[in-house]
């Protein structure tokens, strides 16, 4: 799968002359069934799933957990609840929302409900809050770097909350052009990481640009967690670019003249008008 590519690209980037020994590519253990049989024949313990059966192909870290294989290889089969380990079903989540706040400093999440936390502690707490409210499930078919399509079921409770909160914080602190430029970079940035090119110069270059956008991403986001949903209910920042007098539907004190719209619209429509006049239908 993809993981072997990611690991080994990292090895070679850090130590060009390293020799990689990958038994999985040399042995005749060509399936998970054979691998489990091999382990059982040598009394190597294999953790069982909730039903007491051999597990799916599971990858887990602090950010997420994924399950692949077995019945999930059929993209039409609905994943059973026994597959999920970090989240309750949204239908079984509490009937009352959980309200929280998250503080950011230069783009980094630093506190939940006003309590300062280390990155690991903060994500662990978000995983708990998100998991209890059925947040962060995803069933998708991905295009692997090695060329095949693969179906996986993912749980990312804390990461889902963090992403929603961060975007809310950026919505009032990033200039429109900077926000659009950052958004345009993210698909390529994510692709590089997904394919294992963390140490690639292109990724490092993009990282510097992304980091530069985060200088003023400081403030607090308020949200409600409810049955699989993250609902933003407020955001504030000392560096907010949101100007109430500019957007009010009442008389504002800001330097905005609605008659300016006439010239603005005509200038932006110029190329459209010229095309219609010269080319017609």
C-alpha positions, 0 to 999 in steps of 0.5 A, spaced: 500 500 500 501 507 500 505 506 507 511 503 504 512 508 499 511 514 505 516 510 510 521 509 505 521 516 501 522 519 508 528 514 509 532 515 503 531 523 504 534 523 511 539 517 509 540 516 502 545 510 502 540 506 507 538 499 505 531 497 506 529 490 508 522 489 507 520 482 509 513 483 507 515 484 500 520 478 500 516 472 504 510 468 501 505 472 506 501 474 500 494 476 504 492 478 511 489 471 512 496 468 511 499 473 515 494 471 521 495 464 520 503 465 520 502 469 527 497 464 530 502 458 528 508 461 532 503 464 538 504 471 536 498 474 539 493 478 534 488 483 537 481 481 536 475 486 534 469 487 538 466 481 535 472 476 537 474 476 530 481 477 526 481 485 525 481 489 519 487 492 516 487 498 521 492 504 522 491 508 528 495 514 531 493 520 535 489 524 529 485 518 526 484 511 525 482 507 519 479 500 517 480 497 511 479 490 508 474 484 509 467 486 508 469 493 506 473 491 500 466 491 497 464 498 496 456 497 497 457 494 504 455 498 509 460 498 515 457 495 521 458 499 528 463 494 530 468 497 526 468 504 529 472 504 536 473 512 537 466 515 535 459 513 537 454 513 532 451 520 531 444 517 532 446 514 539 450 521 541 447 525 546 440 529 545 443 536 547 449 539 544 456 540 547 458 547 547 466 549 547 471 554 545 478 553 542 483 559 542 488 560 537 495 563 537 499 564 530 494 559 527 496 554 533 490 551 537 493 552 544 486 552 549 480 548 550 474 552 554 480 557 556 484 551 559 491 551 556 494 545 553 500 542 549 498 539 542 498 532 544 493 533 550 489 538 546 488 533 540 486 527 545 481 532 549 478 533 542 478 526 540 474 525 547 469 530 545 468 529 538 468 521 539 462 522 544 458 526 539 459 522 533 463 527 530 469 525 524 466 519 521 468 518 513 467 512 509 471 513 502 474 510 496 481 513 495 486 513 489 492 510 492 499 513 490 501 506 487 495 506 482 489 502 485 482 505 488 481 503 496 475 503 500 476 505 507 472 507 513 476 513 517 474 516 524 478 523 525 473 526 531 479 531 534 481 533 527 474 534 524 473 539 530 480 542 529 479 543 522 472 547 522 475 551 528 481 553 524 477 555 518 472 559 522 478 563 525 481 564 519 475 567 516 476 573 520 483 574 520 486 572 513 485 577 507 481 575 502 487 574 497 491 570 502 485 566 504 484 564 496 492 563 495 492 558 501 486 554 499 489 554 492 495 551 495 492 546 500 490 540 495 497 540 492 500 540 499 496 535 501 497 530 495 505 531 497 504 529 504 499 523 502 504 521 497 510 521 502 514 527 500 514 530 506 522 532 505 520 535 498 523 542 497 516 543 494 513 541 500 518 546 504 517 552 500 509 551 501 510 550 508 513 557 509 508 560 505 502 557 509 506 559 515 506 566 513 499 566 513 498 564 520 501 570 523 494 574 525 490 567 526 489 569 533 483 569 537 477 564 540 472 560 536 465 558 539 462 552 537 457 546 539 458 539 538 451 535 536 450 528 533 456 528 528 456 536 527 460 541 528 456 548 528 460 554 529 456 559 533 462 565 534 469 567 533 473 573 535 480 576 534 484 582 536 486 581 529 479 581 526 478 584 519 471 584 520 468 591 520 461 591 522 460 598 520 462 596 513 457 590 513 451 593 517 444 594 513 443 600 517 447 607 517 454 605 518 460 610 520 465 607 515 468 610 509 463 606 504 459 609 499 454 605 495 454 609 489 461 606 488 458 600 486 456 602 479 463 604 476 466 597 480 460 593 476 461 596 470 469 595 470 468 588 472 463 587 466 467 590 461 470 584 458 463 580 458 460 586 455 466 586 449 465 578 448 458 579 447 458 585 442 464 582 438 462 574 438 455 574 440 452 567 441 
